[in-house]
C-alpha cells in the first residue's frame, strides 16, 4: 500500500486556492475568466510569503498562454473560421438540416454523432471548434437556441476522444506509462467502450435534453423577432414558402412580374435553368417544374396554394442555404433627399435586376403601400421594405442613392472561391497531427497561417475568430494544475484516497479510481492527472489482485469525464457562444458524469 504523505503548508495553500476556485466558479461572483486570472495572480503573489517560495515559479506563471493546449485552440478557431468563410460549414449545416429536419430530437443525434466520429481521430477541442460555426448556422436557420445544441455537441466531442487510442491526450500517453511486461493497447482496443459512451451521451440528450439543457437567447432565435418587428410597424405578416410549379398550375409559362402584379404575392427566389436565383427579375418566365419561394400573407397561403396547384414543401429545401437568416432576410432601405431614384418608379428602375432588391412594401408618411408597387414613383424619405441577400445589402450600403437602416446583419463577405485553399490547409493540418512527430499546436498553426497567407482569411478576421475569454480561462488555470503537481498536493490526495480502500471489493476499488481520476481532471490537466494516477492505479491493481491494464485504462478513460464545470477545453470553448453559466454545467454535467462512470465500468468489465 502506498505510504501516507505528510501535508505541508504549501499543500494547504493549494487546496485553499482550489476551494476558492470552485467557489468562484459555482457562485459566479465574477466571470469565470476573471476568476481564473485572479487565482493565477494570487498564486504568484503568495510566493512572497516565507515558506511558500516554491509554491510556483513566478517565471513560469504565464506559460499557460503559450501552452500546447491554448495555442492549439487558437489555431483551430482560426481554421474553423476559414472553413466557415468559404461557405463550407453552411453547406454542412444544410446537409444536416436536410437529413435531420428542424426538430431538436433529430438534429442533436446528427450533430453529436458527427462530432463524436471526428473527435475519435483528432483532439476533441479541435472537433468542437470546427463544429461551432455549423451549430451557429443550424441555430440561425431553425430558431433553436444554440444553448440547446452546443452542449450535446461539446459533450460528445469529449466522449468521441474515448473511441480510439489517438482520440485524447491521456489515451495517447497510456502505453508509455505502462510498466515493462504489461501488454500495450492497440489503436481500436478501446473502441467498444468509446462507442458505448458516445451512444449513451446522445441518448441522454435525446431523452433528457428538454429537462437539463438551458434555453438561452441566441442570435439564431432573432429571426422571429425581426419578422415581429415588421409585422408591428408595417402590418406585414408574411411567410416564405417553397413550392414546385406543377404542369397544371396557372403559374406555368407566366413571367414573374405578371404573377406578382396579378396575384398580389412576391417571388423572392426561383430555380431558373437549374440555377437558384434570388430576387428574380420580372421578365423571368416560370416554367413547369420550377421551384419557387413565395412571400405571401399568412392568411392567404393555404387558399393560394390550392387555387394555383402549387406543391408546397414543409420547409425550405432547394433554397435552404441561400435564404438562411445568416445569408438573406428582410430589411429597410430609405430613399435620401438627393437620391437619383426620386421621381422614378420601380418598374423604370428594374429594382431587382439592377440592385437585387425585392421590394415588399413602401412606407410613406403614415401609410404603408403594398399593392401596385411597380408603378409608385419614389419620393424623398420613402422606406422600402425589401427582401435580399446580405451581400446585396452590404453593396448598396455604399450607394449614395440609398440609406440602409438595417444595421444588424452579417457584413462579412463569403469567399467560396477560396474553398480549395481552405480544404488543402485543413487537410494538411490534420495530416501533420496524425502522421508527423510535430507537436499538436505547431501542426494546427500550419493550417491556421495557411488560411491567412492564401487569403481565405484576413489577419484581422483571424484575430476576431479567436474567443479570448476561452483563451484566458484555460491559460490562467494551468498554473494551478502545475502547483498541484509540483507541491505534491495531487499525489497526497491520491495516496490518501487509495489508502482508505484497503480490503474493499475489486469493483469498489475500480469505481474509486474512476471517481478519483474524474475529480482530478476537473481541477488539473487530464494529462497531468493521467501521469500521476496511472502508476498509483497499477499499484492498487497488483495489491488487490486486479488487472493492471484494466486499472490503467480506467484512469485513461475517466480523465475524459469532464462535464461538471467549464475547466475542460471543450467546455470553456462552448461556454461563451452558448451563453452558459456554471450552474448549467452542474445540472447537465452532473448526470452525464454519473452516466459516464456507470457505462465505462460496465463496458470495461464486459470487454476486458
Buried (B, 14 or more C-beta within 10 A) or exposed (E): EBEEBEBBEBBEBBBEBBEBBBEBBBEEEEBBBBBBBBBBEBBBEBBEEEEBEEBBBBEEBBBBBEBBBBBBBBBBBBBBBBBBBBBBBBBBBBBBBEEBBBEBEBBBBBBBBBBBBBBBBBBBBBBBBBBBBBBBBBBBBBBBBBBBBBBBBBBBBBBBBBBBBBBBBBBBBBBEBBEEEBEEBEEEBBBBBBBBBBBBBBEBBBEBBEEBBBEBEBBBBBBEEBBEBBEEEBEBBBEBBBBBBBEEBBBBEBBBBBBBBEBBBBBBBBBBEEEBBBBBBBEBBBBEEBBBBBBBBEEBBEEBBEEBBBEBBEBBBBBBBBBBBBBBBBBBBBBBEEBEBBEEBBBEBEBBEEBBBBBBBBBBEEEBBBEEBBEBEBBEBBBBBBBBBBBBBBBBBEBEBBBBEBEEBBEEEBBEEBBEBBBBBBEBBBEBBEEEEEBBBBBBBBBBBBBBEBEBBEEEBBEBBBBEBBBBBBBBBBBBBBBBBBBBBBBBBBBEBBBEBEEEEBEEBBBBBBBBBBBBBBBBBBBBBBBBBBBBBBBBBEBBEBBBBBBBBBBBBBBBBBBBBBBBBBBBBBBBBBBBBBEBBBBBBEBBBEBBBEBBBEBBEEBB
